Amino acid sequence: MAAIFLWTGIGFMVISGIFVGAWKNGNQQRANFHSETKEHRDFRTRISLWSGLIGVLLLALSGVLYYF
């Protein structure tokens, strides 16, 4: 059961990284910033925040299940 929560948590963290743009270089970040609207940026940030929060909670739950 802990493995399911672990992999699901990792998946949510990857989704969060994709939406926040964590794996882009500076030029790509600047290009995206200037080519998107504020509403789109807020949407991406909201998705990233929620998926990151869910990912952290699932990873913590996985750790608790593994050790207990």
C-alpha positions as a printed NumPy array, in Angstrom:
array([[  0.   ,   0.   ,   0.   ],
       [  2.852,   2.355,   0.794],
       [  4.294,   1.811,  -2.686],
       [  1.035,   2.97 ,  -4.292],
       [  1.069,   6.186,  -2.267],
       [  4.771,   6.642,  -3.01 ],
       [  4.4  ,   6.404,  -6.79 ],
       [  1.216,   8.46 ,  -6.809],
       [  2.943,  11.154,  -4.736],
       [  5.909,  11.167,  -7.11 ],
       [  3.499,  11.494, -10.029],
       [  1.798,  14.503,  -8.449],
       [  5.186,  16.11 ,  -7.772],
       [  6.154,  15.642, -11.434],
       [  2.863,  17.227, -12.517],
       [  3.552,  20.126, -10.163],
       [  7.046,  20.587, -11.599],
       [  5.742,  20.557, -15.144],
       [  3.062,  23.161, -14.454],
       [  5.356,  25.467, -12.513],
       [  8.102,  25.124, -15.134],
       [ 10.764,  23.782, -12.813],
       [ 12.728,  22.   , -15.54 ],
       [ 13.146,  24.884, -17.959],
       [ 16.115,  27.122, -18.458],
       [ 16.042,  30.9  , -18.127],
       [ 15.353,  31.632, -21.78 ],
       [ 12.349,  29.316, -21.846],
       [ 11.05 ,  30.808, -18.582],
       [ 11.263,  34.356, -19.969],
       [  9.604,  33.387, -23.238],
       [  6.726,  31.711, -21.426],
       [  6.315,  34.632, -19.035],
       [  6.004,  37.167, -21.849],
       [  3.77 ,  35.034, -24.062],
       [  1.058,  34.075, -21.548],
       [ -1.678,  36.047, -19.853],
       [ -1.959,  36.657, -16.135],
       [ -5.003,  34.368, -15.965],
       [ -3.067,  31.53 , -17.595],
       [ -0.132,  32.063, -15.243],
       [ -2.47 ,  32.043, -12.23 ],
       [ -4.107,  28.842, -13.5  ],
       [ -0.723,  27.121, -13.879],
       [  0.345,  28.279, -10.426],
       [ -2.892,  27.051,  -8.851],
       [ -2.595,  23.618, -10.499],
       [  1.043,  23.391,  -9.463],
       [  0.306,  24.38 ,  -5.883],
       [ -2.519,  21.876,  -5.428],
       [ -0.744,  18.991,  -7.13 ],
       [  2.419,  19.707,  -5.139],
       [  0.454,  19.783,  -1.896],
       [ -1.28 ,  16.503,  -2.72 ],
       [  2.077,  15.008,  -3.702],
       [  3.731,  16.013,  -0.433],
       [  0.813,  14.635,   1.585],
       [  0.89 ,  11.336,  -0.3  ],
       [  4.65 ,  11.043,   0.154],
       [  4.284,  11.718,   3.884],
       [  1.493,   9.149,   4.119],
       [  3.673,   6.658,   2.291],
       [  6.478,   7.245,   4.787],
       [  4.147,   6.819,   7.744],
       [  2.732,   3.589,   6.327],
       [  6.222,   2.268,   5.594],
       [  7.565,   2.871,   9.108],
       [  4.467,   1.802,  11.062]])
